[in-house]
Amino acid sequence: MQMPTAEQVIKQMEQNLGTAPRPLVIMADINPEAVVNHAMNQQFVAKQEHIPLKYKALINVAVAAALGSETCTKNQVAMALKGGATREEIVEALLCARQTKGTTVFSAAAAGLELLVQTK
């Protein structure tokens, strides 16, 4: 199997997303192999068979949003739409991400909450 070039990867992303992700365009100038590796990793995950592609796309939307990346979230929403996800499914994935991320505040504060209980 012949590996694509970084330029081919960027062109494919432009076709899929309508635009090339700016960080990857920059990275292609600095380290083209990193861009190709990124694309190969995406394909590897996409080829896994246990979770349908649409669900993977919804997971990707939720993760990108929870991590706070506006650009990645926009790109993942575009991919989810292209993969057959509905607007309603995407919004629900975002609601799940918000709920889960909000819950992590309590987990992160557990030691502090225990201290509060001990100082009654």
C-alpha atoms as one frame of an Amber mdcrd trajectory, in Angstrom:
protein
   0.000   0.000   0.000   1.438   3.333  -1.059   1.278   6.055   1.557  -0.351
   9.328   0.522   1.614  12.547   0.614   0.772  15.326   3.044  -0.499  17.341
   0.084  -2.874  14.522  -0.878  -4.108  14.270   2.715  -4.754  18.017   2.869
  -6.576  17.912  -0.483  -8.771  15.032   0.727  -9.603  16.921   3.907 -10.587
  19.955   1.843 -12.934  17.744  -0.168 -14.415  16.126   2.954 -14.705  19.228
   5.119 -14.908  22.045   2.609 -11.688  23.429   4.079  -8.355  22.116   5.237
  -7.778  22.287   8.999  -5.312  25.162   9.455  -3.139  23.361  12.053  -2.600
  20.467   9.651  -1.780  22.818   6.775   0.883  24.418   8.963   2.135  21.031
  10.135   2.418  19.858   6.522   5.042  22.560   5.967   6.972  21.607   9.082
   6.548  17.837   9.300   4.609  16.289   6.396   5.015  12.805   7.871   3.020
  13.867  10.944   0.082  14.828   8.710   0.208  11.506   6.887   0.444   9.653
  10.197  -2.574  11.575  11.505  -4.591  10.574   8.444  -3.511   6.937   8.749
  -4.598   6.918  12.403  -7.995   8.330  11.401  -8.386   5.586   8.815  -7.333
   2.944  11.316 -10.038   4.034  13.761 -12.635   4.363  10.994 -11.981   0.779
   9.885 -12.676  -0.694  13.316 -15.957  -2.556  13.008 -17.633  -2.572  16.410
 -18.966   1.000  16.437 -20.774   2.280  13.336 -19.130   5.280  11.630 -22.036
   7.575  12.464 -21.632   6.829  16.161 -17.879   7.364  15.943 -18.574  10.736
  14.340 -20.925  11.661  17.183 -18.329  10.603  19.750 -15.768  12.745  17.939
 -18.094  15.756  18.056 -18.609  15.316  21.791 -14.915  14.865  22.546 -13.819
  17.837  20.426 -16.385  20.060  22.122 -15.508  18.803  25.613 -11.837  19.503
  24.930 -12.744  23.034  23.917 -11.516  23.046  20.327 -13.821  25.184  18.206
 -12.047  24.275  14.961 -12.048  20.542  15.684 -15.670  20.654  16.783 -16.675
  22.404  13.562 -14.762  19.849  11.493 -16.222  16.931  13.439 -19.752  18.311
  13.016 -19.130  18.519   9.269 -17.911  14.918   9.239 -20.856  13.759  11.346
 -23.301  15.403   8.946 -21.499  13.801   6.028 -21.652  10.468   7.872 -25.424
  10.625   8.177 -25.881  12.101  11.645 -28.854  14.397  12.039 -28.786  17.854
  13.553 -30.717  16.504  16.500 -28.228  13.664  17.067 -25.312  16.107  16.974
 -26.994  18.399  19.485 -27.717  15.420  21.735 -24.063  14.372  21.535 -23.107
  17.904  22.595 -25.558  17.743  25.494 -23.983  14.448  26.599 -20.532  16.028
  26.418 -21.663  19.020  28.449 -23.204  16.789  31.115 -20.167  14.543  31.364
 -17.689  17.416  31.403 -19.752  19.185  34.069 -19.726  16.065  36.210 -15.935
  16.009  36.165 -15.981  19.155  38.306 -17.276  17.075  41.213 -14.699  14.345
  40.564 -11.884  16.884  40.445 -13.114  18.411  43.691 -13.505  15.129  45.614
 -10.428  15.625  47.784 -11.504  19.167  48.566 -15.031  18.031  49.393 -13.615
  15.367  51.724 -11.633  18.105  53.464 -14.849  20.085  53.933 -16.559  17.066
  55.475 -13.620  16.523  57.849 -13.709  20.161  59.019 -17.338  20.159  60.144
